[in-house]
Amino acid sequence: MKRFHYATYGDKEKPPLLFLHGFMGNTDEWEAIVPLMSDNFYCIVVDLPGHGLTVVQNEDDYRMEKCAANLMAWLDALNISTCHLVSYSMGGRLAFYLAIFYPERFEKIIIESASPGLQTERERRGRVKHDRKMARQLEALPLNQFLQTWYSQPIFSSVDKASKPYQEMIQARIKNDAGMLSLSLQLMGAGVQPPLWEMLDQISADVLCIVGEKDAKYIQIAHAAAARCRRAQVKIIADAGHNVHFENRTEYVKQVALFLKG
């Protein structure tokens, strides 16, 4: 790994709070959230491999295991030994991994709309096939056209696609490189990541699983995952689907702040 691109907000003396975005996100993912959190926390937003301005040296850097190790080395370089963690979707899958394999580094963890992995080999094969298809589309279509295809998926049906915030999100997504996104999807997608369900009881941190009330699939996943963790709770947010921090920002920030304060 050559370099993680990141930005910081708030007082360096405050407790550090690391943000991990979802697929096709970047540091812009959290631009409406961090101003609401930076009075009490030193907020650090980072571009994950294949996204934003992070520089990737080789394909191994995309894989979850290597990405996690590189993030720990990067935090060491920033002199951050422990922090809280906020994550969404792809970033949430990575957060589960970090919580299991680097338990000493994280105090409280917020995981929004994410899974610890697919439980069966059949599910994983199916997801790999799907992700390869999407990766081919990423490479063949203009990125703005691919984004229309991506957000037409049923999981994003509750997002108001006529809204100004949605258009701003699309503009942020277009800043990514399609080829790098394709590699991320193939090398760090849910089909190829290590399934973590059997290791969830090793998580020692306090965990808050956030899901939107319109996201039935991930409500089920959140409850199942939380049941296996030692100290986990689930919070279902009204008026939101898969992308809770986008669809109901006020309630999302309220619940995250309460969890971190408690």
N, C-alpha and C positions, 0 to 999 in steps of 0.2 A: 504494500500500500504506500503510495507516495504522499498523499495529503488529503485530510478531511477538510472540506470547506465548512465553516461554521460562523455563527454570529452569537453575541452575548448581549444580555439586557439586564440592567439592575446593578446592585452593589455586590462586588466580588466578596465582601465579607458576609453576605447573607448565605443561607443554606443553598447549595447548588441543585438545580432542577434541570435534568436533561430531557430533551424532547426528541422522539423518533417518529418520523413521518410515515405515511403509507406509500404504496406503490404509485409512482408518477408524481409524488409530492417532492418537496425540497424545503429549504428553510422558510420559504414563503407560506408553507402549510399553516404555520403557527402565528402569522403576523397579527391576527386579530386577538389571539389568546395571550401572548406574552406581555403586552402592556397591562393586562388585568392581573398578572401574577408577579410582575417584576418589583413591586413595592416590598414584597416579603421574601422573594427568592432571587437568586442569581441564575437567570434563565439562559440555558445554552441550547441553541438549535443547530442541528447538524444535517448536512446532506449525506445520505447513505450511498454506498457504492452504486454507480449507474444513474445517479440522480444529481441534479443541480451542477455545482462546480467542483464536486469532489473528484480528485484525480486517481484513477485506478491503474495499477501497474500491470496486473495480469488477471486472468479469469478466476483464479482461486480466490481473489479478494472479494468476489461477489458472494461466495458461499457463506452460509450462516456461521459456521465454525470459525472461519478466517475473519469474517467481518467482526464477530464478537471479540476475538483476540486483538484485532487492530483497534477497535474502539477502546479497549482497556489500556493499550499502550498509549493511545492518544490522550485519554483521561490522565494517565500518569504524567505525560508531558505537560499537561495543564495543572499539575499538582492537585488533582482532585482524587482523593482516596475513596470517598463515599459520596453518594448523592441520591436524590429522589429521581424517579423515572416516570415520564409521561409518554405514552405510545399509542399508535393508531394502526390498525389493520396489519400490513406487512411489518411495520415497526413493532406492533404488539406481539407478533410471532417471534420476532427477535428478542423482545422483552422477556417472554417466557424462557427462552434459552439463556439469557443473561442471568435471570433470577435463579436458575438451576445450577449453572456452571460457575457463576461468579457471585455467590451469595453474600460475600463479605463487602461487596461494593455498593449495594443498594439497600436503602432503608425502607422506603415506601414506594410502591409501584402501581401506576394506573395503567390499565390495559383496556383500550377501547376497541370493541368490535374485532376481536382477534381470536384465533384458534391455536392450541398447542400442537397442531399438526393433524394430518389425516390418519385415522386409526387403522385402516386396513390397507393391504398391498393393492387390492383392487381399486380402492378410492385413489390411492397415490398414482397408480398407472393412468387412471382416467384423467386426473388433474394434470399430469405431465403432458398427456396428449392435447388437452384443452389449451394449456399454456404455450405449447409449441405452435398451435394454430394461431393464437393471439400474437405470438412473437413474429410469425410470418406476416401477419397483417401489419404489425408495427413497422416492419422493414419495407413493406410494399406500398403502404398508404401514406399520404401526407399526415403529419402528426395531428393536425386539427381535425382531420377526418376520422382518424383512429379514436380520438377522444370522444367524438360523437357516438361511435360504436360502443366504446367502453362504458360510457355513462347511460347507454340505453339498456344495459343489463338490468334485470328485475331487482337486484339488490339496491340499485340507486333510484328506484321508481318514486321514492318520496321526495327526492331533491327537486326543488323548483328551478327548472332549467331556463326560465324566463327572467330570473332574478339577476340583479346587478352583481351580488356576491358570487353567483355561479359563473357569470361571465369573467369576473376577475380571477376566479380559481382556474378557469380554462386558460387564461392568459399566462398564469404562473406555470401551469403544466407544460405549455408550449416551449418554455425555456429549456426543457430537458432535451437530451439527445436520443433520438429514436433507437439507434443501434445499441446504445448503452442500456436503455430500458429493456430492449429485447433480451440482452444477456442477463439482466437482473431477473427477469421473469423466468428464464430457463434455468438459472443457477441458484436462485434463492426463492423460487416459488414454493407454494404449499406442497406440491407434489414431490419435490426433491429434498425438502428440509427434514431433519431428523424428527420423527414422531416423539413427542415429549410426554404423552399422557401418563405413562407408568412412572415418570420421575417427578410429577407435580408435588408429591408429598415431601420432596426434598426442599421445596421453596420455604425459606425461613422468614422472608420479608412480609410485611403487611401488604395485601394486594386488593385493589379495587377494580373489579371488572365492570366497565360501563358499556351499556348497550341501549339502542333506541327502541322504543316500544313497537315500532313498525318493522323491526328486524327479527322476525320469529326464529330464523335459523340461528342467529348468533345469541339470542336470548337462551336458547337451549344449550348451546355450546358453553356460554358463560356460566350457567348454573352447574353444568357437568364438570367444568374445569375447577370452579370454586370449591365444589364438594370434595375435591382431591387435595386441595391446598390446606395447609395448617391454619393460616389466618387470612382468609379471603372472604370478600363480600361482593354481592352483585347489586348494582344500582341501575334500574331501568329508567331512562329519561323520556318524558312525554314529548310528543310532537317532533319526533326524530326517527330516522331510519338508521342506515349503516354508518353514515358520517355524522356522528352526534355533535362533535365540536363545531361543525359547519352549520348544521340544521337547527340546533338549539344552544347557541353559544352561552347564553346567560345561565341556563341551568347547568350546563356542563361545567363552567368555571366555578359555580357555586358548590357543586358536589366535589370537585377536585380540591377546592380550598378547604372545605370541611374535613375531608379525608386527611389532607396533609397536616391540618391543625390538630386533629384528634390524637 
